[in-house]
Amino acid sequence: MASLVPRRDIVLAWDGSPELVIETVEVVQCRFEEVTEAMALAEGENDDLEGWRKDHRDYFERNGGFSSEMQLLWERFVLLEDLAPKG
């Protein structure tokens, strides 16, 4: 398998135009139950690990199934450039 780190990607806006350049700096493969509070909080969507677990469990159940043993790929990235038009 090719290395996922470092990797640069262009994030597209809803209309398909380039909006951001990001660089993946870390990829972790782990089971759902192994996600740490630091990983969950880094996502920026929840205030604690339990909220992250509930929201993600609900998402996976709506979209095909959930298991606490399921494998996840967790990606940390940094913003390199904002390409969105200014003004």
C-alpha positions in Angstrom: 0.0 0.0 0.0 1.3 3.5 -0.9 2.2 5.8 2.0 -0.6 8.1 3.0 1.7 10.5 4.8 2.7 13.1 3.7 0.0 13.6 1.1 -1.5 16.8 -0.3 -5.1 17.2 -1.5 -7.3 19.9 -2.9 -10.6 20.3 -1.1 -13.5 21.3 -3.4 -16.3 23.6 -2.6 -19.9 22.4 -3.2 -19.8 23.9 -6.7 -16.6 21.9 -7.5 -14.2 24.8 -7.4 -10.9 24.4 -5.5 -11.2 25.8 -2.0 -8.3 24.5 0.2 -5.0 22.8 0.0 -4.4 20.4 2.9 -1.6 18.0 3.9 -2.2 14.8 5.7 0.3 14.5 8.5 -0.9 11.4 10.3 -3.1 8.4 9.6 -4.1 6.0 12.3 -5.9 2.7 11.8 -7.8 1.6 14.8 -11.1 0.0 16.0 -14.0 2.3 16.8 -13.6 1.5 20.5 -9.9 2.6 20.4 -10.5 6.2 19.3 -9.1 8.4 22.1 -10.5 11.5 23.5 -7.7 13.5 21.9 -8.5 12.0 18.5 -12.2 12.8 18.9 -11.7 16.3 20.1 -9.3 17.0 17.2 -12.2 16.5 14.8 -13.8 19.6 16.3 -17.4 18.4 16.2 -18.0 17.3 19.8 -17.1 18.4 23.3 -16.1 15.0 24.6 -15.4 11.4 23.6 -18.9 10.2 24.6 -20.5 12.7 22.3 -18.2 11.7 19.5 -19.0 8.0 20.0 -22.8 8.7 20.1 -22.8 10.8 16.9 -20.5 8.5 15.0 -22.4 5.4 16.1 -25.6 7.0 14.9 -24.0 7.9 11.6 -22.7 4.4 10.9 -26.0 2.8 11.9 -27.8 5.0 9.4 -25.3 4.2 6.7 -24.9 0.4 6.7 -24.0 -0.8 10.1 -22.0 -0.3 13.3 -19.7 -2.4 15.4 -17.4 -1.3 18.2 -14.8 -3.6 16.6 -15.1 -1.9 13.1 -11.9 -0.6 11.7 -11.5 3.2 11.1 -8.9 5.3 9.4 -8.4 8.5 11.3 -6.6 11.3 9.5 -4.9 14.4 10.8 -4.3 17.2 8.3 -3.1 20.8 8.3 -4.3 23.6 6.1 -1.6 24.8 3.7 -3.5 27.3 1.6 -7.0 28.8 1.4 -7.9 29.1 -2.3 -11.4 30.5 -1.8 -12.0 33.9 -3.5 -11.7 36.8 -1.1 -14.3 39.5 -0.9 
